[in-house]
Amino acid sequence: MRHRLFRMTAAVLTAGLLLTACGGNDGGAGSDGKITLTINLFGNFGYQKLYEQYQKDHPDIVIKENTAAYNDHHRELATHLATNSGAGDIEGVDTGFIAQMRERGNLFTDLGTDRQAEYLPWKWQASLTKDGKQIGYGTDVGGLAICYRKDLFEKAGVPSERDQVSAAWASGWDQFIEFGKRYAQKAPAGSAFFDGGGQLFNAVVGQAPVGYYSEDDTIVVGSNPEVRKAWDLTVQAIQGNLSAKLIGSSQEWNNGFAKDQFATVACPAWMMTKIKDQAKHAAGKWDVAAVPGGGGNWGGSYLTVPKQGKNVEEAKKLAAWLSAPEQQAHVFTEMGNLPSIPALYDKPEIAGFTSDFFNDAPVGRLFTTAAKQLKPQHQGPRAGDIQTTIRDALVRVEQGKQTPDESWQQMVEDVERLAK
């Protein structure tokens, strides 16, 4: 209880300190008669051009986007809900936190069931409350691939053409590690094979039929052999000196792209946007290969409308429009976020889409194929927090602060506290 109270207090204090910069709802119409809609997100959802279009078509609407780091954003949202103050008109929620928000469904606007037939069934179900209220429009799904630096592979003397690369680790992650060891033998100075243990782990565990939770919302991290398998494989890669030891989405990780500190990234579709944002100097040098073992999912998001907002009806309209098929298709071709509306997957502009930035890789085919193979895991209420706890445990191993067994044991104990 003491540990839980500390977490809750820290979240409230953190959100309070950041509220002025990142949160807040401007409310109602201004002196010019226009309504400001605030949308709070984490990272780049690819909406800037869409905002311009929507405001042009709706001259009485002004859209204000606030962005925060992944964990900060979700902590702030939890605090805004608890205090009934400060939430945006629209709030983005990641897959890892949607179950937690779903449990507080009474604090969100019911978006109705009109669009159910459009969505992947599991995507729609994940944001549906027990009493049948829909709290979020799905924006994208992860899918999985491996993004890699073709030029760095060439310098290291390993296969670099995407079909060769995909074939080299097609049977699974053990082959991926063996490929990494070959890369490490002649890697360019300062370049590790992959970015960090937390990111690799997320991709591996994302292929398991059961992840952190059983279907009845029981946390099974310590007893699930698939979680242990993903842990052991990641530790093996770390101990093989294949990791750049960077935490995903940190400033150091961002700098790692600019400094060519790693050659591969576990790459759900939305990761392409991050790579484009952080590695502009390497346009055309990145490429995309199939993920080891095929299939899997990591991430994906939703747009929700908190009830506390002062512009609920207008917010619902904007959230529906941003997540509509046409806009999801636009975001994919502009940024790479894979739609959660499967009818789009076979459209030529999606399935046949290639990316200049990624060496003309057939990213449409790669990610839609991965999405079709996807068998989603059940996501429980604290999935996002568990993911962070495991990441931190792997960081301790990477930094030499604990042995793998010591860090595993502490991680399991920390995760068990989340259930109390």
N, C-alpha and C positions, 0 to 999 in steps of 0.2 A: 504493500500500500504506500509506504514511504517513497519507494522508487517511482511509482505511478504518479503520486502527487507532485514529485519533483519535475517529472516530464511535463505534466499539465501546466505547472507554474511557469516553467521555462518557455513553453510554447506561447503562453499568454504574454509574458514579458517581451519575447522576441517579436511577436506580432504587433504589440503596442509600440515598440521602438520603430518598426518599419511601416506602420500604418500610414503616416503622412506621405512617405515616398511611394508606396506601392499599392495601397488599398484605397478604400473610400468610394462612396457613391455620391456623385455631384448632385443627383436628384433633379426632379421636375424641370420645367421649362425655364430658361434664362430670360434676361431682360429683352433679348431679341426674339423671344417666342420659340426658340429652338430647344429641343430636348437632347440632353447629353446622355448617351449610353456608355457606361464604363464596362470594359471587358478586361478581366484580370486573367493572365495566362502565365505559363512557364515556358520559356524558350520561344522560338519562332514558329508560329502556326501557319505562316505564309498568307496572312490575310490583308496585307497592306493595300494591294491593288483592289481587293474586294471591298474594303472599306470605302475607297474612293468611288467605286461604282455605286455602292448602296447609298452613300450620301448624295450623289448626283441624282439618283432616282427618288430619294426621299429628302428633299431640301430642308425639311424641318428637323432632321436628325443630325447630330454631331457624335461621332464615335471616338472615344478616348481609350486607348489600349495601355495597360500597365503590365509589365513583365517582371517576374522575380525568379530566383533560382528554384529548382524543382522542389526541394524539401521546404524552403522558406515559404513558397507559395501555398503548399498544402497545410503547413502549420498555421499560416495566417488565416486561411479559409476556415479551418476548424475553430479558431478563436472567434472569428466574425460570427460564425453560426452560434457559438456558445454564448456570446454577448449580445446577439441580435443587433449588431451594429458593424458597419464598415465594409460589408461585402459589396462586390461589384454587381451591376445589373446582370452580367453574365460572368460565370466563373468556369474556367477550364479545370477538368479533373482527369488525372491519369488513371489508367486501368488498375494500377496498384492501390489506388485510394478510392475507387468507385464503390466498393463494398462498404467501406467505412461511411461514406456519404449516404449510401442507400439506407443504412440503418437510421439515419437522421432524415428520412424522406419527408417527414412532416414539415421540415424547414425549407424544402424546395418546392417550386411550382410544378404541378403535374402537367406534363407536356402532351398527354393524351396518347392514343394508340393509332392515330391515322396513318403513321408512317411505318408501322411495324413490318409490313410486307417488303419494304425496301431493303431492310438490313439483314446482315448475317444473323441467323437466329441467336447464336450465343452472344453476339455483341449487344443485341437488343435486350436479352434476358439479364445481362450483367448489371444494367442500370435500372432494373425494374424492382420496385419494392414488393414486400410480401403481400401487400394488399392490392397489388396490381397498378400502382402509379409509376409512370415513367418520369424519372428525374433528369435524364440526360440524353441529348442527341449525340450519337457516336460520330466522331469526325474521321478517325483513321484506325487502322490496325497495324501491328508491327510487321508481320512477315519476317523472315530472316535471310540474310546473305552474309558474305564477307566482303567488305570493301578493302582494297589493298593498293599499295603504291607499286605500279608496274615498273617504274624506273628503278626503284630500290631493289626489287626482285632481280632485275636484269644485272645490276651492279653486284649482287650477291651470287650470281651464277645459278639461280634456281629457275624453274619454269615460270614464265611471266604471262603467257597468253591465257586468256580467261578459261578456255576449254581445258587446257592442260592443267591449270591451277585447280579448277573444279574437280577434275578427275583425280588429281593427286591426293585429295582428302575426302573423296566421295563416300567412303565406307564409314567415316566417323572421326571423332575428335582425337583419337590416338594417332591417326595419320596426320592430322593437323599439327600436332605437337612434333612429330617426326619431321615434317616439312619445316617447322620452325627451327629445329636443331640444325638442319641443313642451311637454312638462311643465316643463322647465327655464326656459322663457321667463317663466312666471308661477308658479313653484314657491313655496310658503310659505317664509318665511325659515328658513334652516338645514336645509332638506330637499333632499337629493340624490335622483336618480332611483333608483339601486340602491345596495346596501350596500358592495360591494367587488369589485375585479377578480378575485380568486381564486375567489370564489363564482360569478361570471358565467361565467368560463372553464370551471369544472367542468361546468356545465349544457350549455354549447355542445359541448365535446368529448365529453360523455356521449351525444350523439346520433350520433357517428361510428361507422361499422362497425368501424374499427380505431383504437385509442387509443394507448397507450404501448408496447404489445408486439405482435409478430407471434405467430402460433400456436405457433411453436417457441421462445417465450420470449426472443426477441431484442428488445432495446430499440430502438424506431424513432422516438423523439421527434423527433430532429433531421431525419429524412428523411420523416416522414409529413406530407403536405400538409394533412391534416385537423387536425393539431395546430397547424400554422402558421396555418391559416385561423382557428381558434379564438383563437389568440394575437392575430392582427391585428385581429380584430373586437373583442376585449376592449380592446386598446390604443386603437382608434378611439373606443370608449365612454369610456375614461379621458380621452383628449385632448379629448373633447367636454365635459369637466367634469360628467359624469353620475354619477360614483362618489363615495360618501361616504368611500372609502379606508379601510375597516375590514376587519380580518381576522376571518373567520368563527370563532365560538365564543370569541373573546377577550373580556375584560371590557369593552373599549371597544365592541365589537360588541353585547354585551348591553345596555350603557348606551344604545347607539344606538337600540334599540327603544323604550326608556323615554323618550328625548328626541325621538322622531319625526324622526330624522336621515336617513331614507331612505323611499322610497315603495314600492319593490318588492324582492322577494327571490326568487332562483331557488329553487324550492320542491319538492324531492322530498317524498314523503309525510311522512317523519319530521321535516321542518322545521316542520310544524305544531305539534309538541310544543314545540319551542324557542320559537316565536313565542308560544304560550300562556304559557309559563313567564316570558318576558321582557317581554311587552307586555300585562299584565293590564289596564292602564288603557284599552286600545284595543279591548276586546272588542266585537264587532259592527261595528267600523270596518274590519277586515281583510276581504278577499274573495279569491277564488281564480279565476284565469283559465287557459285552456289555454296550454301552453308553445308558443313560436314553433316552427313546423315540425313539431310533433307528435312523440310518442314520446320515447325516451331514458331513461337511468337514471343515478342518482348515489347511490351508497351502498347501504345494506342490511347486515345483520349476521348473526352466527352465535353460537351457544352451544357452547363446547367444554369438554371435561373433561380437564385435564392428568393424566397418569399419576401424577405425584408427590403428588397429593392423598391424604389419609388416609381419605376417605369416598367412594371412587370409585363404588361401586354406588349409594349414596343420591344422589350428585350426578347420575348418569346418569338416575335416575328423575325428579329435579326438572327437569333440562334438557329431558327428553322432555315433561314435563307443561307447562312454560312455553311450549314451542314447538308444542304440539298445536293442531289447528284451532280448538277452542273458545276457547283462550286467545289465539291470534292474532286472532280476531274481536273478542274483548273489548278487546284493546289498540288495535285500529283505531278502534272506536267511542268509546273513552275518550280516546285520545291522537292517533290519526291515522297510526300506523305501518302501512303497507300489507302485508297478509299475503303470504307467499311460497308459499301453498297455493292454486292457482288455482280449486279447487272452491268456494272461498268467494266468488269474485268475482260470481257470479250470484245469490247468496242475497240476498233483499230487504233484510235488515238491513245488508248491506254495500253492495250496488249502489245502494240507495235512501237511504243515510245522508247526512244533512245536518248542518252544524255551526252552532250558534248563534253561536259565537265568530267564525266567518268569514261572518257576515251570511247565514246559512242557505244557504251555497254547497253545491251537490250534490257534495261531495268524494268520495263513494263512486263516483259515475259518472265524475267527472273522472279519478281516480287508477286505477280499474280499467281504464278505456279506455286510459290511458297504458301500463299494465302489459301489456295485451294487444298493444299495438303495439311493445313493447320488443324490441329486437334486441341482446342483450348483447355487450359487448366481451370479448375474452380478457384476463384479469387476470394479469400476471406477478408474480414474487416481490417486486419492490420498487415496486409500483404506488403504495402509500401514500406512500412516501418521494419518489417522483417527483412526485406531486400536491403535496406540501409544497414541493418545490424550485421548481416552476413558480409556486406561489402567492407564494413569497418573491421571485421574479424580477419578478412583476407589482407587488408592493409597492414594489420599488426604482423602478419606473417611476412609480407613483403619488406617491411621495415626492420625485421629481425627482433621485434619486441617480444614475440612468443613463438614457441614451436607450433607446428600445425595442430598437434593434438591438444595443446594447451588452449590455443585460440578457438578450436572447435568446441571444446568443453565450455569455455566462457560464453561463446556465441549461443550455444543451446540453452544455457541458463538465462542469458539475456532475453532470448526469444520467449522462453517460458514465462518470464515476468510480464511480457506484453499481453499475455492471456489473462492476467490477474486483475 
